C-alpha cells in the first residue's frame, strides 16, 4: 500500500471539559499557536483513535477518521495482529480539580461494559502515565499506613465519622484501607452527618496555621460543599511533579488531578469510576470492588526516563540541531513535538514537522530517520 508508506500529520480533537484552563494563559491554545476563545475551557487534546474523539489523517485528499483507517488497513497501520490502537495520547491541562476516580483492569472492564455500556463505553482496561509539562499537583493513592491513620488523630470529627472501634480494627487488619474505604462510603450515605463532619474539619483548618493541604481542602469545599471527595482527599497522597517528572497509575489506583499540564498516555479506554468531587455518576458498589487497597510505595519517575507497560511505551527524546536517529519500524508509533522542528526522512523523501504537531508513523513505513532541524524535544509512543 504505497499511499500508506509515509508519515502522516494527525489532526487532533480538543475536549472542552469544564475543569480545563481558560483565557490567554490556557496551555493548549498557546501550545497550538491559536487564540483562546472567550469563556471556553481547554481541557484535553486527544491524539489517537478512540471513537469518542478520533484524530484524522489526510488520505486521498480527504481528512479521514483515524479509527476508520485502522479498521480498513489494520496490518499496514498497526503491524502484527492488532486490530485497534492500544493507547491514547493526550495533553491534559487542568485549572480546576478533576473528579477522584479509578479505572478497571481488563476483566473488570469487560464485565462493566457488558452490564452497563452507557457508563462504561468500552471493554478495555485503563493504565495511564502522567508526565508533567508544567508544575503539576495531584492526589494519588492512599497515604502510607502511618500517615493514613494520623489523619484521624489530627481531625477528631473525621475519627468520629468513621468510628473509633472501626479505626482500631482497621489498624490491625491486613487490608486497613479497604475497611476504612467501605466505612467511609457507608457513612457518607447519611448526608447530614457528612455535612457536619466536613464543616467541623473546615472550621479546624481555618483556625490552624494554613498549610497547602488545608488551602486545597477549603478551595474544594467552596466548589463542592459537602461532597465525600473532601474526605477522600485527606486520606490520599498529595504529589507535586516538576516538568519532566512522571507518575504511573495502573488500574485500581485512586487518583485526581488538581492543577497544571501533563502529557498523558493511557490504554485506549474511556472507562472511569468516580468516587467524589463531581456531580457525575458515582458507582459506589463497583468502586469498592475495583480500588486497590494494598499498601504500595508511590514512585515519582525521573525526568527523561522511558516507560513501558502492557499497552504502550513512551519516551521523551531530546535532540541537538543536526542530530539523527535511524529507526527500524515494524509497529505503529506516534510522535508529539513539544519543542523545535524535525525532519522525517524515508526512502528518498523527507518532510518537516514543527512544535505542537503529532505525527503518525504507520507500521508499513519500515525504515525512517528523524533529523533535528533545530534543537528539539518530542515524545515517542509505540
ZIWOJO-V305919 format. One record per pair of residues at least 4 apart in sequence whose ideal C-beta (glycine too) atoms are under 6 Angstrom apart, sorted by the first residue. I is the first residue (numbers start at 0). J is the second residue. D is the distance in Angstrom with one decimal. If there is no record, write none. Layout:
i = (I,I)
j = (J,J)
d = (D,D)
This chain:
i = (0,3,3,3,4,4,6,6,6,7,7,9,9,9,9,10,10,11,11,11,11,12,12,13,14,14,15,15,16,17,18,18,18,19,19,19,19,20,20,20,20,20,21,21,25,25,26,26,26,27,27,27,28,28,28,30,31,43,43,44,45,45,46,46,46,47,47,47,48,48,48,48,48,49,49,50,51,53,53,53,54,55,55,56,57,58,63,63,69,69,72,73,73,75,76,76,77,77,77,78,78,78,84,85,85,86,86,86,86,87,87,88,88,88,89,90,91,91,92,93,93,96,96,96,97,97,98,98,98,99,99,99,99,99,99,100,100,101,101,101,101,102,102,102,103,103,103,103,103,103,104,104,105,107,108,108,108,108,109,111,111,112,112,112,115,118,119,120,121,123,123,123,124,124,125,125,125,125,126,126,126,126,126,127,127,128,128,128,128,129,129,129,130,130,130,131,131,131,131,131,132,133,133,134,135,135,135,136,136,136,136,137,137,137,138,138,138,139,139,139,139,140,140,140,141,141,141,142,142,142,144,150,150,151,151,151,154,156,156,156,160,160,161,161,161,165,169,169,169,172,174,176,176,177,179,181,184,187,187,193,194,197,197,201,204,204,209,209,219,219,220,223,226,226,227,228,228,231,231,236,240,243,244,244,245,246,248,248,251,252,253,262,264,264,264,266,272,272,272,272,273,273,273,274,282,285,286,300,303,305,306,307,311,312,313,314,315,316,316,317,318,318,318,319,320,320,320,322,323,323,324,325,326,327,328,328,330,330,331,332,332,332,333,333,334,334,334,335,335,336,336,336,336,337,338,338,338,339,339,339,340,340,340,341,341,341,341,341,342,342,342,342,343,343,344,344,345,345,352,352,360,371)
j = (75,75,361,363,363,364,343,358,360,56,359,46,54,357,359,55,62,44,45,46,54,45,52,44,42,43,39,40,42,40,93,95,97,40,41,42,92,25,26,41,92,94,25,40,35,41,30,92,260,41,44,92,33,35,41,355,355,89,91,90,52,89,54,88,357,84,87,88,53,65,66,69,84,87,267,66,269,64,65,66,65,62,64,65,62,63,67,68,73,76,76,77,82,363,331,361,81,331,362,329,330,362,267,267,310,264,267,310,311,265,267,264,333,380,263,262,261,263,260,256,258,255,257,276,255,256,273,276,277,228,231,255,274,275,276,271,273,253,272,289,290,125,250,270,107,108,111,250,270,289,124,250,124,289,122,123,124,270,122,115,119,116,119,122,119,280,270,269,268,266,267,268,250,266,265,266,268,270,249,250,266,308,310,248,265,245,247,264,306,246,261,263,245,261,262,135,240,242,244,261,260,259,260,259,240,259,261,239,257,258,259,238,256,257,235,237,255,236,238,246,254,236,252,297,147,176,234,146,147,236,294,233,234,157,158,166,200,196,199,200,186,196,165,166,182,182,175,178,179,178,292,180,292,292,183,287,283,193,227,225,225,225,229,220,213,216,213,214,223,229,229,276,275,276,275,275,276,274,275,297,244,302,299,302,300,299,252,254,291,291,290,378,311,313,380,310,282,285,286,289,277,279,281,286,286,289,290,304,315,314,313,312,380,381,380,379,378,377,379,376,322,371,375,374,371,373,374,371,368,370,369,368,367,366,364,365,362,381,362,360,379,381,359,380,358,377,379,357,378,352,354,356,377,376,354,375,376,373,374,375,353,372,373,352,369,371,372,375,349,351,370,372,350,367,349,368,364,367,356,358,364,375)
d = (5.0,4.9,5.4,5.3,5.5,5.6,4.7,5.2,5.5,4.3,4.3,5.8,4.3,4.3,5.5,4.3,6.0,5.6,6.0,5.1,4.9,4.6,4.0,5.6,5.2,4.0,5.8,5.1,3.8,5.6,5.7,4.1,5.6,3.6,4.9,2.8,5.9,3.9,5.7,5.5,4.8,4.4,5.7,5.4,4.8,4.6,5.8,4.3,4.5,4.0,5.5,5.3,4.8,4.2,5.7,5.3,5.1,5.2,5.2,4.3,4.2,5.6,5.7,4.2,4.6,5.8,4.0,5.8,5.2,4.3,3.9,5.6,4.3,5.3,5.7,5.9,5.5,4.7,4.9,4.7,4.5,4.3,5.9,5.9,5.6,5.1,5.8,5.7,5.7,5.2,5.2,5.5,5.2,4.3,5.9,4.8,4.2,5.1,5.8,5.3,4.0,3.1,5.5,5.6,4.6,5.8,5.7,5.4,3.8,5.4,5.0,5.2,5.8,5.4,4.5,6.0,5.2,4.8,4.3,5.0,5.2,5.9,4.9,5.7,5.4,4.7,4.6,5.2,3.5,4.9,5.2,4.3,4.3,4.6,5.3,5.0,5.0,5.0,5.2,5.6,5.3,3.5,5.2,5.9,3.5,4.3,5.9,5.8,5.7,5.4,4.8,4.1,4.2,5.7,5.4,5.6,5.2,5.4,4.6,6.0,4.0,5.6,4.7,4.2,5.4,5.9,5.0,5.4,5.4,5.6,5.9,3.8,5.2,5.5,5.9,4.9,4.2,5.5,5.1,5.9,5.2,5.1,5.9,5.0,3.6,5.8,4.9,5.4,5.5,5.4,4.5,5.4,4.2,5.8,4.6,4.2,3.8,5.2,5.4,5.4,4.6,5.0,4.6,5.6,4.2,3.4,5.6,5.8,4.2,5.3,5.9,5.4,4.8,5.7,4.2,5.6,5.1,5.3,5.4,6.0,4.6,5.4,5.3,5.5,5.8,4.9,5.8,4.1,4.4,5.5,5.7,5.2,5.9,5.6,4.2,5.5,5.2,5.0,3.6,5.3,5.8,4.4,5.4,5.6,5.3,5.1,4.2,4.1,5.3,5.6,5.2,5.9,4.0,3.8,5.9,5.9,5.4,5.0,4.1,5.7,4.2,5.1,5.5,5.5,4.1,5.9,5.3,5.7,5.6,5.5,5.9,5.4,5.2,5.7,4.8,2.3,3.5,5.7,5.2,5.5,4.3,3.4,5.5,6.0,4.1,6.0,4.9,5.5,3.4,5.7,5.4,5.8,5.8,4.8,5.6,4.3,5.2,5.5,5.3,5.8,5.2,5.7,5.1,5.5,5.9,5.8,6.0,5.3,5.4,4.0,5.4,4.4,5.7,5.8,4.8,5.3,5.5,5.7,5.9,5.2,4.3,3.8,5.3,5.7,5.6,5.4,5.4,4.9,5.7,5.1,4.5,5.0,5.5,6.0,5.4,5.6,5.1,6.0,5.3,4.6,5.9,4.0,5.9,4.9,4.4,5.2,5.5,4.9,4.5,6.0,5.2,5.4,4.6,4.9,5.9,5.6,4.0,4.2,5.4,3.0,4.9,4.1,5.0,5.8,5.6,5.3,5.8,5.1,4.8,5.5,4.3,5.7,5.6,5.8,4.1,4.3,5.9,4.3,4.8,5.5,5.6,4.9)
